Amino acid sequence: MTPHASPRHRTAVLGSLGLLLLLPLGGCAGGTAAPATAPPARTTAAPTPTPTPAAPSREPSEAAAPAVPTVRATLRPAAREAPAPVRLVADDVRIDLPVQPYGVDADGFMLLPATVDEVAWYAYSARPGARAGTTVLAAHVDTVADGLGPFANLRDLDEGDELRVTAADEQVHRYAVSSVEKVAKAEVPLDRVFRRDGDPALVVITCGGSFDRGRGYSDNVVVTARPLG
């Protein structure tokens, strides 16, 4: 893997996934919503019809009235969302960081914490323990203010290494690394990283590869892990 840039090159905020991850997800797409009701059509006045006498009313007999069953209408309780992730631990590469939920900015790019000491959980992705989809976590590899952060070690993970994600209810979800990839930013498979169906997985992302002062890092490090147990 290409080593990180030397510290003298770090003169701007580095490793921003917000510069690469345009998320084609529901709720983030642009466009104008259709009006709730269509405007009335233009009409031409029609001649007033001649009234006709009403037909005599006929009371139905009691024997003809159908029996109408009555059922008590009771709403089902709303489905309870699984707790959000609050901590990520990877002992093999010395990562132990708090996790906070983040969405997207006005341009549709994933937001990240300003510090290397916090991890973003993409709040529209799956929650830990979900039966399908990816739980997406991301953080800066470094910043001007903090220097190199713990996620610089992400690329050193090996297949089979354990990741632990603690949820807000204190339940710990364990995962085993299945792949560690270095992918050019323009080639990140967003449909695979940010998916809502298929087998559950944890995806952890940071920047990597070579660094250019104008363009930032060339690649992303993408770690995929599968649930244990």
N, C-alpha and C positions, 0 to 999 in steps of 0.2 A: 504494500500500500504506500502511496506517496506520503512522505512525512509532512507534518504541519509546517506552516510558514514560521520563520523566525520572529521573535518578539518585536524587532525593529520595524516590521511591516505592519504591525497592528496599530494603525492610526485611525481606524474607523470601526464602528461596531461590526463585528465579524460573525460569521456563522449564522446569519439570520435566515431561518427557513421561510420567513415571510417574503423573501425575495424569490422563492421558488415554488411554493406550494399553493397554486390556485386550485381551490377545491370545488369540483363540479358536483356538489351535493345538494339535496333537497333543502329548501329554505334559504339557500345562498344565491340562487339564480336571480338575475335581474329581470326586468320586464314590467309592464304595467298590468295590473289586475283588471279583469273585466268588471264593468259596473254591476252592482248587485241586482239591479232591475233594468230591463231594456227601456229606452225612451218610448213613449207612446207613438204609434204610427200615425202619420197624417191621414185624415179621413175626410170624405166629402159628405155633407149633410144629406140624409135620405128622407124621402117623404114620410110623414107620420102615418103609421098604419091605422086602418080603421079598427076600433076596438071590437072584439067579438064577445058575446056573452059567455060568462064562465060556465063550465059544465057543473051540473048539480053535484055536490059532494056526496060521497057514499061512505058511511062509517063501516070499517071492516068488522066482521063478526068476531067475537072472542075466540071462537074455535079456530079461526084462520090465523091468529097472531102467533108467530113463531116464538119459542122460548129463547130468550137471550141470556147466555151464561154471563156471570159477573166474576171477574178475577181481580184480586187486589194488586195494584201496580206498585211494585217495590223495586227501586233501582239497585242494581248489583254494585257492590263496593268497587271503587276505582282501582285499577291494577297499580300495585305499588312498585315504584322504580327501585332498581337495585342501587345500593349506595355507591357514590362516586369514589374514585381512587384518591388517596391522600399521601401516599408515600411509595417510593420506588427504591429497592435495595438490590444491588448486584455485588455480592461479597468478593467475587473473583477479580473485579476491576475497581474495587473501592468506591462504589457509588452508593450513597445513602442520602436521598434528597426528598424534601417535601414536594407534593404534587398539588397544583391548583388548576381549576377548570378555565379554559380559554376558548374563545370562538374565533371569529374572523373580523378583519377590519372592513372599512367601507368599500374597498376594492376586491374583497373576497379572498384575501390572503390570510393564512393562519397566523394568529397572534402568538407571541412568545413572551416569557418574563424578561425583564430588563437585566436580570442577574443570572450568572451561571449556577447559582446555588438554589435554583428552583426549576421544577419541571412542569411543562404545560401538558395537561390532558385535553385533547381535542374534544370538547363537550358534546359534539354531535356524533361522536364515535361510540362504540359499544362500551358498556360498563364492565368492570371485572366480574367474571362469573357468568357473563351472558352466554346464551347457547349458540349464538351465531355472530359473525362480524368481527372486526378488528377493534381492539382498544388501542388508541394511538397516543403515544407520549413523545414529547420532543423538547429539546433544550439547546441553548447555545453551546458551542464548543469553547468559545472564549468571548470576552468583551474587552474594550479599552479599559474600563474601570476595574474589572476583576482579574484580567489576565486569563490564563488557561484554566478551564473548569473541569470538574469530574467527568463530564461527558466526553472529554478528549480520550478517555480510556475505553470508550464504547467499542472501538474497532478492535480492541484486544480480547474481546469475548470469543470463546470457542464453542463449537457445537456441544450441546449437553450441559453447559453452564446454567446455573439456576438464577432466575430473576424472581423477586417477590414483590407483589403489589398489595399494599394494605389498603382496605376500603374504609369508608367513614364509620362503619359498624365494627371496626377493628378485626374483621375477618381478613386473613392473609391468603392471597391467591398465588400459587406457585406455578412457575413456567420454566420450561427447558428450552434453551436456545436451539433453533433448528437451522438458522442461517445468519451469516454476517456478510452483507454486501456493500461494496463501494460502487455507487451508481452516479454517473454524470447527472447534474441537476436537470438538464433538459430531457433526460431519459427515465426519470423516476416513474415507475408504473403506478400512477395514482389510483387506477381502478383496482389494483391489488392491495395497495397500502390502505386506502380509505374505502373499505367495502362494508356493506351492511348485511351480507348473507354469507353462506358457506361456513366452514368450520371456524370455531372461535380461535383467536390468536391475539397475541400482544405484539405490537410493532413499536419500536423505539428508534427515534431518528435524531441525528445531529449532522453537522457539516464535516467535511473532510476533503482529502485531496490537496492539490496545490492552491496557493493563495495569490490573488492578484489584487492590488490596492484598489483598482477601479471596479472590479467585478466580484470581489470576495472569493470564497472558496469555490472550487470547480465541481466538487462532488457532494453527495450525501452518503453518510454511513447509515444503512438501514438494517436493523436487527429484528428478526422475526422469531418469536418464541411460542411454543404450544403449551396449553394447560397440562399440568401434572395431576394425576389422580382422577 
